[in-house]
Amino acid sequence: MVKCSPRLLNRTFAALADPTRRRILEHLAHGDRCVTDLARPYSMSLPAVSKHLRILENAGLVSRRRRGRVHSLKLEAKPMREVQQWIEEYRKFWEESFDRLDEYLKQLQTKETK
């Protein structure tokens, strides 16, 4: 199994649990953006958007660069890759389990037809 820090998993999943934060990440997937650009599509205050951004930063999903008064944010892929690897291990486990169950059911069907 992939060893992934429980803190990293908790922070990443908590950050991704909110639809606003997921949409912010979608915007950042198209390139770096300043805070005001990220806030524009939402009907919430700039401090509310900044709170979402801080959660994404604390999870390591975005990084912030400051040029004068302009704060630019960038998507960071590392936490997502680590979580994806963790999920992939469980996907493999469940697929193997289902394959074994399928094989067992086929054996039962073969016995019933005899």
N, C-alpha and C positions, 0 to 999 in steps of 0.2 A: 504494500500500500504506500501511496505517496504520503510523505510526512509534511503536513501543512499545519502551521501554527493555529491553534484554536482561536487566538485573538485576531489573527488575520482573517480567518473565515468569518468570525462573528462581525467584525467591522465591515467586511466586504458585503456580506449578505444583508446586513442592516442598511448599508448605504444603497444597495440595489433594490431594497424593498419598497422604496418610494417611487411612484411613477414620475414625479417631477425630476428627481435626480437621474432616473434612467433617460429621460428626454434630454436633460443637460448633457449627459454622456454621448447621446446620439449626435447632438450639435457639435460637440468637441471632436467626434470621430471624423468630421469634415475639415478639421483644422483648428488651430488655436483661436480663441475668442476672448474679448475683454468682458468684464463682468456686466457692463451695461448692455452689450449685445446679447449675452446669455439671458439677461433679465427681461428683455423687450417682449418676448412672446407670452409672458405670464402676467396675470392680473394680480400681482402681489407686490409688496414693497421691495425696494432694493435690499434692506436689511434681511427680509425673509429669504430672498434668493441667496444672499451672502451666507445665511445659516446653512442652507442646503450645500453650498459650495464648501464650507468648512467641514461638513460631514464627509463629503467626497474627498477632500484633502486628507483628513484624518485616516481615511481608509486607504490612502495612497493611490486612489484612482485618478486624481488630477494633481498637477503641480501648478504653482503660481509664480509668475515672474512680474516684477514691478519695474515699470519705467516711468519715473516721475509719479504722476497721480494715476496713471493707467495700470490696472492690474490685468494681466493676460493669463489665461488658464490653458493648460495643455493636458490632453488625455494621457494617462500612464497605463500601459498595458500589463505590467508585471503582476499586480494583484489578480487581475482577471485570468492571466495564464495559470497562476498557481491554483486558483479556485477551479478552473477548467480541468486541470490535471487531477485534482482531487475528485471531481465529479466523474471524470473518465474512468477512474478506478472502480467506482461504484457501478457505473454503466456496465463495465466488463463483468463484474461480479454478478449482476442481475441477468445479463445475457447468458452467462454460463449456467446460472441456476435454472433459467427457463429452458435452456437446451437440455439439461439433465432431466427436468420435469417432462419435457416433450418426449425424450427417449423412454422414460419410464412409462408414460401413457401409451406409447406405441407397443411396448412389451406387454402391457395389460390387454390391449386390444388384440394382439396376436394370440395370447393365451385364451381369450374368450372365443375366438373364432375356431379354435381347435377342438 
